[in-house]
Amino acid sequence: LQRMLSIAVEVDKSPNCSSFKIAEVIFPFILNIPLRSQREAFLNTMESQLLRCKLLELLFQHSCNVPTTLPLSLAKILYFLGHSSVLLLHQDEMGTWQRLDETLHYLYLLLLSYQNVIMAFPLAEHLQSSLNDRMDLIIRKAKPKLRPDDDINHLDIQLRIEDFISQMQQVLGQPFPPQITEKLCLLQ
């Protein structure tokens, strides 16, 4: 299934558009997956980074208390940190901190996928372009164009993380479990 989804994104003239359409079809099924381990297995094994980005973006938009119109960017990922928590139809009998752990895991996956699609690796940096266009871009060694919303600084990140910690400690009423602290450091 993952290979077929990846091919479906790749063969389209506009991978960005096809990944969004496929994500919209898959999204209701993600909401109905009963166990966290099954959701994570599905998302962790996605071959198409672009499709995973779109699917996670939909998931966070769905659970945002105030949805944003920002395009997918580092600024939007930071926005999700402060304004959403994953709310699914079938969440296991989890405590608040376990839902928080799942949310942070998905944010981290979104960040990794976004970096793979836009910023990090020379061959993967043009995943939003068609396969033919991508070959031309790679041959010309064209650099990806960063969006203005990707221009965030360490202070922005630090302030958002501190805000998040403050909000979550009020909700939990206790210090974070070690795995939450570890995921926050990793995300930061």
C-alpha positions in Angstrom: 0.0 0.0 0.0 2.8 2.4 0.9 4.6 1.8 -2.3 1.4 2.3 -4.3 0.7 5.6 -2.6 4.2 6.7 -3.2 4.0 5.9 -6.9 0.6 7.7 -7.1 2.2 10.8 -5.8 5.3 10.5 -8.1 3.6 9.9 -11.4 1.4 13.0 -11.2 2.5 16.1 -13.0 1.9 18.0 -9.8 3.0 15.8 -6.8 1.9 18.6 -4.4 -1.6 18.5 -5.7 -1.9 14.7 -5.9 -0.5 14.3 -2.4 -3.1 16.7 -1.1 -5.9 14.8 -2.9 -4.7 11.4 -1.6 -4.3 12.8 1.9 -7.9 14.0 1.9 -9.1 10.6 1.0 -6.9 8.8 3.6 -7.5 11.3 6.4 -10.9 9.9 7.6 -9.4 6.5 7.8 -6.5 7.7 10.0 -9.1 9.3 12.3 -10.7 5.8 12.7 -7.6 3.8 13.4 -8.3 2.4 16.8 -4.8 2.0 18.3 -1.9 4.5 18.5 0.6 1.7 17.6 -1.4 1.1 14.3 -1.5 4.9 13.5 2.2 5.2 14.2 3.0 2.1 12.1 1.0 3.5 9.2 2.6 7.0 9.4 6.2 5.8 10.2 6.2 3.5 7.2 5.0 6.0 4.6 7.4 6.0 1.6 6.2 9.4 0.3 7.5 12.2 2.5 5.3 14.7 0.7 2.2 12.6 1.4 3.1 12.2 5.0 3.5 15.9 5.3 0.1 16.6 3.8 -1.6 13.9 6.0 0.0 15.2 9.2 -0.8 18.8 8.2 -4.5 17.7 7.8 -4.4 15.9 11.2 -3.1 19.0 13.0 -5.4 21.4 11.2 -8.3 19.2 12.2 -7.2 19.3 15.9 -6.3 23.0 16.0 -8.4 25.1 18.3 -7.9 28.0 15.9 -7.0 26.8 12.4 -4.4 28.8 10.5 -4.2 29.7 6.8 -0.4 29.7 6.8 1.2 27.5 4.1 3.1 24.4 5.3 6.3 25.9 6.7 8.4 26.0 9.9 6.2 28.8 11.2 3.1 26.6 10.7 4.7 23.7 12.5 5.5 26.1 15.4 1.9 27.3 15.3 0.7 23.7 15.6 2.9 23.2 18.7 0.9 25.9 20.5 -2.5 25.5 19.1 -3.3 21.8 18.6 -3.5 18.4 20.3 -4.2 15.3 18.3 -7.9 14.4 18.9 -8.9 11.2 17.2 -12.2 9.3 17.3 -10.6 6.2 18.7 -7.9 7.0 21.1 -6.9 4.3 23.5 -7.7 4.8 27.1 -4.8 7.2 27.4 -3.9 9.8 29.9 -3.3 13.4 29.0 0.5 13.0 28.9 0.2 10.0 26.5 -1.9 12.0 24.1 0.7 14.8 24.5 3.4 12.3 23.7 1.5 11.2 20.6 1.1 14.8 19.5 4.8 15.5 19.9 5.7 12.4 18.0 3.5 13.5 15.1 4.9 17.0 15.2 8.4 15.5 15.0 7.4 13.3 12.1 5.9 16.4 10.3 9.1 18.4 10.9 11.3 15.5 9.5 9.1 15.0 6.5 9.0 18.7 5.8 12.8 18.9 6.0 13.1 16.0 3.6 10.6 17.6 1.2 11.9 21.2 1.3 15.2 21.7 2.9 17.6 18.8 3.7 18.7 16.4 1.1 19.9 17.4 -2.4 18.0 14.7 -4.3 14.8 15.0 -2.2 14.7 18.8 -2.0 12.4 19.1 -5.0 9.8 16.5 -4.1 7.1 19.0 -4.8 8.1 19.1 -8.5 7.1 16.5 -11.1 9.6 13.7 -11.8 10.6 15.3 -15.2 11.1 18.8 -13.7 12.9 17.3 -10.7 15.5 15.7 -13.0 16.2 19.1 -14.6 16.5 20.8 -11.2 18.9 18.1 -10.0 21.0 18.4 -13.2 21.2 22.2 -12.8 21.9 21.7 -9.1 19.1 24.2 -8.3 18.6 25.1 -4.7 15.2 24.9 -3.2 13.4 28.2 -2.6 12.7 28.8 1.0 9.4 30.4 1.9 9.3 33.6 4.1 7.5 31.5 6.7 10.5 29.2 7.0 12.6 32.1 8.3 12.3 31.6 12.0 14.9 32.1 14.6 16.0 30.5 17.8 14.2 33.0 19.9 10.9 32.2 18.1 11.4 28.5 18.8 12.5 29.0 22.4 9.5 31.2 23.2 7.0 28.8 21.6 8.5 25.8 23.5 8.4 27.7 26.8 4.8 28.7 26.1 4.0 25.1 25.4 5.7 23.8 28.5 3.8 26.4 30.6 0.4 25.5 29.1 1.0 21.7 29.4 2.2 21.9 33.0 -1.0 23.7 34.0 -3.0 21.0 32.2 -1.0 18.1 33.7 -0.6 19.6 37.1 2.8 17.9 37.5 6.2 17.8 36.0 6.6 16.2 32.5 7.4 12.6 32.3 11.0 12.0 30.9 9.7 10.9 27.5 7.9 14.2 27.0 10.9 16.2 28.0 13.0 14.1 25.6 10.6 14.6 22.7 10.5 18.4 23.4 14.3 18.6 23.3 14.4 16.6 20.1 11.7 18.8 18.5 13.5 21.9 19.6 
